[in-house]
Amino acid sequence: MKIMKEYYRTSVSMVYIMTNNEVMNQIIAFHRDMNGMLTFVGSYPTYGRGTGTKEVSTATANDGVDPLASQGALTLSRNGRFLLAVNAGSHSISSFTITDSGTPVLVDVKPSGGAQPNSVDVFGNLIYVSNVGNTANNFSSNITGFYIDDNGRLTPIPGSTHSLSTFNAQPAQVLFTPDGSKILVSELTSNHLSVFHVNRNGTVTRPIVNDSYGQGPLGAYFLSSGVLLVTEAGSNALSSYSLSNDGILHVISGSVPNGYKTACWVVPTRDERFAYITNTLSGTISTYRIDPNGALSVVRHITSTPLGTAPGLPMDVGVSKDGRHFYTLNGNQGTVSVFNIQKEGSLARLQLATWTEFPYFGSQGLAVL
């Protein structure tokens, strides 16, 4: 498998969110200054449709928040060259190149290989997307692979589409391991964590199906050590695992609760000593300490938006490349909360960034460059 040349952008700092609009999905770009503050730059159509406030299945509440029920709906390549977006309403994915000024330029739109794509990840020149099954149309939930070339164009990989643990298992995130040898898919409705081995030709093996320790596994993140963090929207908790070469997960800390509702998204600090979890329906962010062996403990909590203002329901998360700032998308407002990361991982609120004066529901996806 060809590994794309690593080219890191150092001259521009940005934050991108996705509207998931049902008429025309859009990428919203913010410039990020040296103090972490955001300034709206522009909106860029994906030439695909989102779902708006419509949920991708009946498995989650139809409240307009988190309609895709996923982490990774908007994803940057590791080298910052490409931005990938899912269009769940038109069953496609869009590929953008990022210019030196940070502007996303649309390159390609391709069918996602299934119905209602909701998460995408990229490793080198290999991309995988997860699709949410639709029983009425006889679509099973699956993952499907693509190659991305040096210009950002997408080519479907023949034979790469593979079903999950069950026909109706609802994927919440598709995620490469740090070395790209395996793919993990969190399955929200089946309470499984499926692991696929990646073949040399870009296809995958059948899944090794692991039971999630808690209920409703959603967001996931691999630390550089290989330790896996998984949020549990049903258990309102975070678990950590080690992953053996045969695709079997071993629990390190099982379902560590934080006292709030719907733990959904997760991202660590750059030094990987702490992790931030968004408790969406509680409007809070919890900080967990990560011990060197991957054991977890809860440290503190903060509201996503200032007390006394309209509560923001935090969803997608990201940390700046210099490790100084944390960002979260408030799904009930279309706003981004900006925090400074202080000593021992504590968060200090800096800004509530907006790009439109009207709050709206349905947005999903955040990526930090």
C-alpha positions as CSV (number, residue, x, y, z in Angstrom):
1,M,0.0,0.0,0.0
2,K,1.4,3.4,-1.0
3,I,1.9,5.8,1.8
4,M,1.4,9.4,0.7
5,K,4.3,11.8,1.3
6,E,3.9,13.6,4.6
7,Y,3.6,17.3,4.1
8,Y,2.7,19.3,7.2
9,R,1.2,22.8,6.9
10,T,2.7,25.1,9.4
11,S,1.7,28.5,8.0
12,V,-2.0,28.4,8.7
13,S,-4.2,27.5,11.7
14,M,-7.9,26.8,11.1
15,V,-11.0,25.3,12.6
16,Y,-13.7,23.7,10.3
17,I,-17.2,22.6,11.1
18,M,-19.9,21.1,8.9
19,T,-23.5,22.3,8.7
20,N,-25.1,18.9,7.6
21,N,-27.7,21.1,5.9
22,E,-30.4,19.0,4.1
23,V,-30.4,21.3,1.0
24,M,-26.7,21.8,0.5
25,N,-24.2,20.6,3.1
26,Q,-21.4,23.2,3.8
27,I,-18.0,23.5,5.4
28,I,-17.7,26.5,7.6
29,A,-14.1,27.8,8.0
30,F,-12.7,29.8,10.9
31,H,-9.2,31.3,11.0
32,R,-7.5,30.5,14.4
33,D,-5.1,33.2,15.7
34,M,-2.1,32.7,17.9
35,N,-4.3,33.1,21.0
36,G,-6.7,30.4,19.8
37,M,-9.5,32.9,19.0
38,L,-11.6,32.2,15.9
39,T,-12.7,34.5,13.1
40,F,-15.2,33.4,10.4
41,V,-13.6,33.1,7.0
42,G,-16.3,31.6,4.7
43,S,-18.7,28.8,3.8
44,Y,-17.9,26.2,1.2
45,P,-20.5,23.8,-0.3
46,T,-19.8,20.1,-0.4
47,Y,-22.1,19.5,-3.4
48,G,-23.9,16.9,-1.3
49,R,-26.8,16.9,1.1
50,G,-26.8,16.4,4.8
51,T,-29.8,15.2,6.9
52,G,-30.6,18.5,8.6
53,T,-32.2,17.6,11.9
54,K,-33.3,14.2,10.7
55,E,-31.6,11.3,12.5
56,V,-30.0,8.6,10.5
57,S,-32.0,6.0,12.4
58,T,-34.6,5.6,15.1
59,A,-32.0,4.4,17.5
60,T,-31.4,7.9,18.8
61,A,-33.8,10.6,20.0
62,N,-35.2,12.8,17.2
63,D,-34.2,16.0,18.9
64,G,-32.2,17.6,16.1
65,V,-28.9,17.2,18.1
66,D,-26.3,14.7,16.9
67,P,-28.4,13.6,13.8
68,L,-25.5,11.5,12.5
69,A,-24.8,9.9,15.9
70,S,-21.1,9.8,15.1
71,Q,-17.6,11.1,15.6
72,G,-15.5,11.8,12.5
73,A,-18.2,13.2,10.2
74,L,-15.6,15.8,9.2
75,T,-11.9,14.6,9.1
76,L,-8.6,16.1,8.2
77,S,-5.8,13.9,6.8
78,R,-2.9,13.6,9.2
79,N,-0.7,15.8,7.1
80,G,-3.4,18.6,6.9
81,R,-3.6,18.4,3.0
82,F,-7.1,17.0,2.7
83,L,-10.5,17.5,4.4
84,L,-13.1,14.8,4.0
85,A,-16.8,15.3,4.7
86,V,-19.8,12.9,4.7
87,N,-23.1,13.8,3.0
88,A,-25.5,11.5,4.7
89,G,-28.6,12.9,2.8
90,S,-27.1,12.1,-0.6
91,H,-25.1,9.0,0.3
92,S,-21.8,10.5,-0.8
93,I,-18.4,11.8,0.5
94,S,-16.7,15.0,-0.5
95,S,-12.9,15.6,-0.7
96,F,-11.3,19.0,-0.3
97,T,-7.7,20.2,-0.6
98,I,-6.6,22.8,1.9
99,T,-4.8,25.8,0.3
100,D,-1.9,27.6,2.0
101,S,-4.4,30.2,3.2
102,G,-6.5,27.5,4.9
103,T,-9.4,27.7,2.3
104,P,-11.0,24.3,1.5
105,V,-11.2,23.7,-2.3
106,L,-13.6,21.0,-3.4
107,V,-11.9,18.3,-5.5
108,D,-14.2,15.3,-5.7
109,V,-17.6,13.9,-4.6
110,K,-18.2,10.1,-4.8
111,P,-21.0,7.7,-3.7
112,S,-20.1,6.4,-0.2
113,G,-20.7,2.7,-1.0
114,G,-23.8,2.5,1.1
115,A,-26.6,4.5,2.7
116,Q,-26.1,7.5,5.1
117,P,-22.3,7.8,5.5
118,N,-21.6,9.2,9.0
119,S,-17.9,8.9,9.7
120,V,-14.7,8.9,7.7
121,D,-11.0,8.4,8.4
122,V,-7.8,8.5,6.3
123,F,-4.4,6.9,6.7
124,G,-1.8,7.7,4.0
125,N,-3.7,7.3,0.7
126,L,-6.4,5.0,2.1
127,I,-9.8,6.2,3.2
128,Y,-12.6,4.3,4.9
129,V,-16.2,5.5,5.4
130,S,-18.9,4.0,7.6
131,N,-22.5,3.8,6.3
132,V,-25.6,3.5,8.4
133,G,-27.9,0.7,7.2
134,N,-31.4,1.3,6.0
135,T,-33.7,-1.7,6.5
136,A,-36.4,-0.2,4.3
137,N,-34.1,0.0,1.4
138,N,-32.4,-3.3,2.2
139,F,-29.0,-1.6,2.8
140,S,-26.8,-3.2,5.5
141,S,-24.5,-1.1,7.6
142,N,-21.0,-1.3,6.2
143,I,-17.6,0.3,5.8
144,T,-16.2,1.0,2.3
145,G,-12.7,2.0,1.2
146,F,-11.3,4.5,-1.3
147,Y,-7.9,5.6,-2.5
148,I,-7.1,9.3,-2.4
149,D,-4.5,10.5,-4.9
150,D,-2.0,13.4,-4.5
151,N,-4.6,15.8,-5.9
152,G,-7.4,14.7,-3.5
153,R,-9.4,12.6,-6.0
154,L,-11.1,9.5,-4.7
155,T,-11.2,6.0,-6.3
156,P,-13.4,3.3,-4.8
157,I,-11.5,0.1,-3.9
158,P,-13.1,-3.0,-5.5
159,G,-14.1,-5.5,-2.9
160,S,-13.6,-3.2,0.0
161,T,-17.2,-2.9,1.2
162,H,-17.7,-5.1,4.3
163,S,-20.7,-5.5,6.6
164,L,-20.4,-4.9,10.4
165,S,-21.1,-7.4,13.1
166,T,-24.8,-7.5,12.2
167,F,-27.0,-6.3,9.3
168,N,-28.4,-3.4,11.4
169,A,-25.4,-2.6,13.6
170,Q,-25.2,1.2,13.5
171,P,-21.7,2.5,13.1
172,A,-20.7,5.5,15.2
173,Q,-17.0,5.9,14.1
174,V,-14.5,4.4,11.7
175,L,-10.9,4.8,12.9
176,F,-7.5,3.6,11.8
177,T,-5.0,2.3,14.3
178,P,-1.9,4.5,14.7
179,D,0.1,2.2,12.3
180,G,-2.8,1.9,9.8
181,S,-2.8,-1.9,10.0
182,K,-6.3,-2.2,11.4
183,I,-9.6,-0.3,11.4
184,L,-11.9,-0.1,14.4
185,V,-15.6,0.6,14.1
186,S,-17.7,1.5,17.2
187,E,-21.2,0.1,16.9
188,L,-23.7,2.2,18.8
189,T,-26.7,-0.1,18.7
190,S,-25.1,-3.6,18.9
191,N,-22.7,-2.6,21.7
192,H,-19.8,-4.0,19.7
193,L,-16.3,-2.8,18.8
194,S,-15.4,-4.4,15.5
195,V,-11.8,-4.6,14.4
196,F,-10.8,-5.2,10.7
197,H,-7.4,-6.1,9.5
198,V,-6.3,-4.0,6.5
199,N,-4.9,-6.0,3.5
200,R,-2.1,-4.9,1.3
201,N,-4.6,-4.1,-1.5
202,G,-6.6,-1.8,0.7
203,T,-9.5,-4.2,1.4
204,V,-10.2,-5.5,4.8
205,T,-10.8,-8.9,6.5
206,R,-14.1,-9.9,8.1
207,P,-14.5,-8.2,11.5
208,I,-13.2,-9.5,14.8
209,V,-16.2,-8.6,17.0
210,N,-15.4,-7.4,20.5
211,D,-18.1,-6.6,23.1
212,S,-18.1,-3.0,24.4
213,Y,-17.6,-2.9,28.1
214,G,-20.5,-0.4,28.4
215,Q,-23.6,0.6,26.5
216,G,-23.7,2.7,23.4
217,P,-20.1,3.0,22.3
218,L,-19.8,6.1,20.2
219,G,-16.6,8.2,20.0
220,A,-13.1,6.6,19.9
221,Y,-9.5,7.6,19.9
222,F,-6.2,5.7,19.7
223,L,-3.4,7.1,21.7
224,S,0.1,6.9,20.3
225,S,0.8,4.0,22.7
226,G,-2.0,2.1,21.0
227,V,-4.4,2.5,24.0
228,L,-8.0,2.9,22.8
229,L,-10.4,5.3,24.4
230,V,-14.2,4.8,23.8
231,T,-17.1,6.9,25.0
232,E,-20.3,5.2,26.0
233,A,-23.4,7.3,25.4
234,G,-25.7,4.8,27.2
235,S,-23.4,4.2,30.2
236,N,-22.5,7.9,30.4
237,A,-18.9,6.8,30.8
238,L,-15.4,6.4,29.2
239,S,-13.6,3.1,28.8
240,S,-10.0,2.3,27.8
241,Y,-8.6,-0.8,26.1
242,S,-5.4,-2.3,24.8
243,L,-5.5,-4.0,21.4
244,S,-3.6,-7.1,20.6
245,N,-2.3,-8.0,17.2
246,D,-5.1,-10.5,16.6
247,G,-7.7,-7.8,16.9
248,I,-8.9,-8.6,20.4
249,L,-9.5,-5.8,22.8
250,H,-8.6,-6.0,26.5
251,V,-10.3,-3.7,29.1
252,I,-8.0,-1.5,31.1
253,S,-10.6,0.8,32.7
254,G,-14.2,-0.2,32.2
255,S,-17.0,2.4,32.1
256,V,-15.6,5.1,34.3
257,P,-18.7,7.4,34.8
258,N,-18.5,11.2,35.1
259,G,-22.0,11.9,36.5
260,Y,-23.4,13.6,33.4
261,K,-25.5,12.4,30.4
262,T,-24.5,11.0,27.0
263,A,-20.7,10.9,26.9
264,C,-20.3,11.0,23.1
265,W,-17.0,12.5,21.8
266,V,-13.4,12.2,23.0
267,V,-10.0,13.8,22.3
268,P,-6.8,13.7,24.3
269,T,-4.4,16.5,25.1
270,R,-1.3,16.5,22.9
271,D,0.8,15.0,25.7
272,E,-2.0,12.4,26.2
273,R,-2.1,12.9,29.9
274,F,-5.7,14.0,29.8
275,A,-8.8,13.4,27.7
276,Y,-11.8,15.6,27.2
277,I,-15.3,14.1,26.9
278,T,-18.4,16.0,25.8
279,N,-21.6,15.1,27.7
280,T,-23.9,16.4,25.1
281,L,-27.3,16.4,26.8
282,S,-25.8,17.8,30.0
283,G,-24.0,20.6,28.2
284,T,-20.7,19.8,29.9
285,I,-17.2,18.7,29.2
286,S,-15.5,16.3,31.5
287,T,-11.7,16.0,31.9
288,Y,-10.3,12.5,32.6
289,R,-6.7,11.7,33.7
290,I,-4.9,9.0,31.6
291,D,-2.3,7.1,33.6
292,P,0.7,5.8,31.6
293,N,-0.9,2.3,31.5
294,G,-4.1,3.7,30.1
295,A,-6.1,3.7,33.4
296,L,-8.7,6.4,33.6
297,S,-10.0,8.7,36.4
298,V,-12.3,11.7,36.4
299,V,-10.7,15.1,37.3
300,R,-13.2,17.9,36.7
301,H,-16.1,19.3,34.6
302,I,-17.0,22.6,32.9
303,T,-20.0,23.8,31.0
304,S,-19.6,24.3,27.2
305,T,-21.1,27.8,27.2
306,P,-21.0,30.5,30.0
307,L,-23.4,30.1,32.9
308,G,-26.3,32.5,32.5
309,T,-26.3,32.2,28.7
310,A,-28.2,29.9,26.4
311,P,-26.8,26.4,27.1
312,G,-24.7,24.9,24.3
313,L,-24.9,21.1,23.8
314,P,-21.2,20.1,23.0
315,M,-20.5,17.5,20.4
316,D,-17.5,17.2,18.2
317,V,-14.1,18.0,19.7
318,G,-10.6,19.0,18.7
319,V,-7.3,20.1,20.1
320,S,-4.9,22.6,18.4
321,K,-1.6,21.2,17.0
322,D,0.4,23.3,19.6
323,G,-1.7,21.7,22.4
324,R,-2.8,25.0,23.8
325,H,-6.5,25.1,22.8
326,F,-9.6,22.9,22.9
327,Y,-12.6,23.4,20.6
328,T,-16.1,21.9,20.7
329,L,-19.1,22.3,18.4
330,N,-22.4,23.1,20.1
331,G,-24.9,21.1,18.0
332,N,-27.9,23.1,19.1
333,Q,-26.4,26.4,18.1
334,G,-24.0,25.9,15.3
335,T,-21.4,27.7,17.5
336,V,-17.9,26.7,18.6
337,S,-16.7,27.0,22.2
338,V,-13.0,27.9,22.5
339,F,-11.0,27.0,25.6
340,N,-7.4,27.5,26.7
341,I,-5.8,24.3,28.0
342,Q,-4.1,25.2,31.3
343,K,-1.8,23.4,33.7
344,E,-2.9,19.9,34.6
345,G,-5.4,19.9,31.7
346,S,-7.9,22.4,33.1
347,L,-10.0,24.4,30.7
348,A,-10.5,28.2,30.7
349,R,-13.3,29.4,28.4
350,L,-12.1,32.1,25.9
351,Q,-14.8,32.5,23.2
352,L,-18.1,31.4,21.8
353,A,-17.5,31.7,18.0
354,T,-20.4,32.1,15.6
355,W,-20.7,32.4,11.8
356,T,-24.4,33.2,11.6
357,E,-26.6,35.2,13.9
358,F,-29.3,32.6,14.0
359,P,-28.9,29.5,16.2
360,Y,-29.7,26.3,14.3
361,F,-29.8,22.5,14.9
362,G,-28.3,19.7,12.9
363,S,-24.7,20.7,12.4
364,Q,-22.1,18.0,12.9
365,G,-18.4,17.5,12.5
366,L,-15.4,19.6,13.6
367,A,-11.7,19.5,12.5
368,V,-8.8,21.5,13.8
369,L,-5.8,22.4,11.6
